[in-house]
Amino acid sequence: MSSFAAPAGFDTEDADTRDDQDRAKTRAATRARRRRLNMLGIQAVSLVVVLAIWQFVGVHSSPALFTPPSAVALAAIDMIGSGELWKYLAPSLGVLALGLSISIVFGIAVGLILARFWIADVALGPYVTFLYSTPAVALVPLIVLWAGYQLEAKTIILVLFAFFPMAINTYQGVKNVSHELLEVGKAFRCSERQLWIHIVLPAALPFIIAGLRLAVGRGLIGMVLADLYTAISGIGYLIVRSAATYRVDRMFVPIVALGILGITFTTIVSQIETRAVPWTRVNDRDE
């Protein structure tokens, strides 16, 4: 019984290839780490400059109109320590979670239906465009009149802001799927379900993620706007109450908290994008 003999130099060439791959991965990881450090350094310098300008302007302004970040920090410590900030932030976060969940589920569903069935697109598309084009702020008083000042009204207002980015981006993502890819799938006798799972949804996923990014930002706006109009509870009510008593330092605390929430949610969406559609981040890694 004869044994197979590998060609001369085969093991050496294979080892060289592995070494080249390892070196390429090491260089890519080093570049990515250097890029992250550069980004953190730029952001740190930017933050210091902004805070310095804010401090200078705040110190030389009337306390009833503006305040320095040092006063805001002291007010934040007091409001966090007493639990006041969380008392008003928690109900707003509950509305945000509920409204975003509804917007994401129904937004993706409506976008898929309109893109898949031309009858639904022709029949319902103009109404979606009409509602999206109408300033949402103009509909808020009507919603409050119909639904009152409680959770239902706040949720509807938030959905009104966050639903359309999800629906429209999902629709555009499906419509932008390459016809050549669909023809290839049909040539290989893919079923409708297989076309959607393996071709349509993966191709539309970057659009859906982009819609999610927009929906989160607009959802925060809708959350605060709902609180401002109902003026009963929530982070928006805390802002209005602090402004009414000329406590500008305490008014800035929930505003800064909202900004931090926006950055946090955007970072989470970016991480979802990196894992769900990694091919869209290739250019960023190569820079």
N, C-alpha and C positions, 0 to 999 in steps of 0.2 A: 504494500500500500504506500503510494507516494504522497508526500506532503507538499503543500503549496509553498513556494518560496517567493517572498516579496522581492520586487526589483531592487537592485542596488541603489542606494541613496533615497529609497522611499521614506524610511523613518526620519532621515535627516530633513528632507523637504517638508514632511508633515510637522516636525518639531519647529522648523523655521516659520511655517505659516502660523502655528499657534503663538509663537513668540511675537510675530508681527501683530497679530490680533490683540494680544495682551498689551503690547506697547500702545497700540491705537486706543484701546479702552482707557489705559492709564492717562494718556494725553487728553482724551475727551473729558475724563473726570476732573483732571487738573484745570482745564479751561472752564468747566462749569463751576467749579469751586471758586476760581479766581473771579469769575463774572458775578457770582453771588456776593462775594466780599466787596467787590466794587460797587454793586448796587446798594448794599447795606451802608457803605461809607458815604455814598452820594445822598442817600435818604437821611442819614444822621446829620450831615452838614446842612442839608436843606431844612430839617426840623429845627436845628439850632438857630439858623438865620431867621426863620419865620417867628420863632418864639422871642428872639431878641427884638425884632421889629415890633411885634405885638406888645412886648413889655414896655418898650420905649413910648409907643403911641398911647398905651393904656395909662401909664404913669402921668402923662401930660394931658389927659382928657378928664372930663367931668365924670365922677363915679356914677352919676345917674344915667349916663349915656354909654360909657364904655368902661372896661376894667382890664387890668393886666392879667396875664396867665398865672402869676403867683397868687392873686386873690382867688382866681378860679380853682386853683389847686387846693387852697385852704377850704373853700366852700365844698369842693368835692369830698375831701376827707370828712368833713362834718356830715354831709348828706349820706355818704356811704356808711359811716359809722353809726348814724342814727337809724339807718334802714329806710330813710325817706326816698332815696333814689330808686331802690328796688321796689318799693311799694307802688310807685307809679309806672315803673318800667315793665314790671311783670305782666299786668293786664295787656299792655300794648304788644308785648312779645307773643302773648297767647293769640291775639287777633292776627298778628303777622304770620304765625305758624299756620293758623287755620286758613286765612285768606290765600297764602302762597300755595298751600296744598291743593286747595280747590282750583286755583288758577293754573297750576302745573298740570294737573290731571285733565281738566276739561279743556285747557288750552291746547295741549298735545292732541287730545281726541278730536277736537273740532278742526284743528289744522290738518290732521290726517284724513278726516272725512271729506273736507272741502277739496283737498288735493287729489283724493282717490276717485270721488264720484263727481262728474262734471255737472250733473243735475243739481246736486247740493251746492256746488260752487256758483252756478248761475243763479240759483234761488236765494242763497243766503249770503253770498259774497258781498253784494252791495250794502247789506245791513251791517256786516262786520266793518266794512270801510266807513260807513256813516258814523257808527258809534266810536270807532277809533279816531276819526277826524274831529269829532265833537270834543271840545275841551271838557275834560272830566270834572273840573272844578264847577262848571256850570250845572252839572247834574247832581252835585252833592246836596244842595238844599232840598231838591226834590226827593232824593233818597231818604234824607232825614225826616222829611214830612211824611213819607210813606211808612218807613220802618222804625221811626222813633229814635231814641238816643242811646240805645243799648248795644249789645254785641252784634245783633243782626245788621244794624245800619253800618257799623264800623267794618264788618266783614264784607258787606256788599261794596262799600266804597273802596276797600283795598283790592277786591277782585276786579273792580272796574279799572283800576290802574294797572294791575299785574297780568290780567288775562290776555290782553291783546298782543303784547310782545311774544308770549308763548305761542299763541295761535298763528300769528302772521309769520313768525320765523319758522315754525314747523311746516307751514304751508309752502313757504319759499324753499325750504330744504328739500321737500319731496319733489317739488316742481323742477328743481335744479339737478335732479339725478340724471346722469348721462343716459340717453336713449340707447347708445351702443352697449352699455352694460346690461340694460334690460333685454336687449335683443340677444346678447350672448347667453343670459340666463334662460331665456325662452328656447334658444337653440339646444341647450342642454336639458330641455324638458323639465325645467323647474316649475313647481306649482306656484300658485299665487302666494301662498303662505311662505314658501321658500324664497321667493323674490323679495318679499317684504323683510324677512328676517336677515337674509344674507346680502342684499343689495341696497334696497331702498332705505331702511332704517340706519345702517352704518353710514351711508352717504349723507343722510339728512342730519345725523347726530351733531356735527359741528354747528349747524344752524340752530338746533334745539338748545345746545349749551349756550350759544350767544343769546338766545331768547331768555334763558334762565338768568343770565347775568343782568339783562335789562329788567326782567321782572322783579328781581330782588331790589334793585335800586328804586324802581317805580313803586314797589310795595312799601318801602320805607316812607316814601313821600305820601302815599295814600294813608298809611298808618297815622302819621302825624296830622295830616289834614283831617282825618276822621275825628281825632281827639280835639282838634281846634274847633270843629263845628259842633261837636256834642258838648265839649267843655264840662264834662262830668268827672272823667277819670282818664288815666293814661299819661304818657310822657308829654303829649301836647298840652294837656291841662296844666302840668307842672310848669311848662314854659310860659303859658299865658298868666298863671298866677304869680310867678316870679317877676314877670315884666310889669304886671299891674301894681306891684308893691315896690317897683324900682330897685329890686335886688338883682342887678345885672350880673353879679358874680355867680349867683345861684342859677340864673337863667342860662348862663353859658355851660353849666355842668351837663344838663340833659342834651344840649346841642352837641357838645363834644362827645358825649356817650353815643349819640346817633351816628356821628362820623366814624367812631371806632367800630360800631356795629357794621356800618357799610363796608369798611376795609376788611373786617373779619369775614363777612359773608362773601365778598368778592374773592378773597383768598381761598375760601372753601370751594367756590365754584371753579377757580383756576385749578385746584387740586383734582376736582372731579374731571375737568377737561383733560388734564394731563394723563389721567388713568383711562378715561373713556375713549378719547380720540388722541392718542399720543402722536400720530403722524402730523397733527397740526402744530406741534411744538418742536419739530425737527430743526427748523430754521433758527429758532431761539437758542437751541443747544449748540448749533454750529457757529454762532457768532462769537 
